Amino acid sequence: MTDQAPAPLAESPDIPGKPVSASRTTLSHIMTHNDTNLLGTVHGGVIMKLVDDAAGAVAGRHSGGPAVTASMDEMAFLEPVRVGDLVHVKAQVNWTGRTSMEVGVRVLAERWNESAPATQVGSAYLVFAAVDADGRPRRVPPVISETERDRRRNQEAQIRRTHRLARRRAIVELREKRAADGIED
């Protein structure tokens, strides 16, 4: 073991971009009694796991290798999911940075025995970091928007990133000020 700092992220020639459609995916699952909470509807944690699974598949596809969940923003539950619902989790890369990417996820549910269209029951935004075999950050290809909807999602993702960074800075500054004032947490 050495006392050296980890090697910085290796600079590599520009990585060619990948279109949104190259990694977009849908994961579908029928909800059962094993998935319910005390109220008899599907537990939010079950939905969150499906969201993370679908988003992780998209992040791995887009980055060409392992990617780990760095954060989850704005998980919104819009409608309850019930036993017997066929849940579709649709995910795509909205934005990419140097080593991270935002994946947007929509959750839809339809009754397994009805022909009615699926209803949106949730949404979330997750940030993934691409890592190498040793867990160090690695470069990701830029995402190429293909439609107006993709371009809008990319612009909105940039706004969310700006807000995440500003929130992080504000919290660090507050903690530093409290420490400087001698306030212990």
Buried (B, 14 or more C-beta within 10 A) or exposed (E): EEEEEEEEEEEEEEBEEBBBEBBBBEBBBEBEEEBBEEEEBBBBEBBBBBBBBBBBBBBBBBBBBBBEBBEBBEBEBEBBBBBBBBBBBBBBBBBBBEBBBBBBBBBBBBEEEEEEEBBBBBBBBBBBBBBEEEEBBBBBBBBBBEEEEBEEBBEBBBEBBEEBEEEEEEEEEEEEEEEEEEEEE
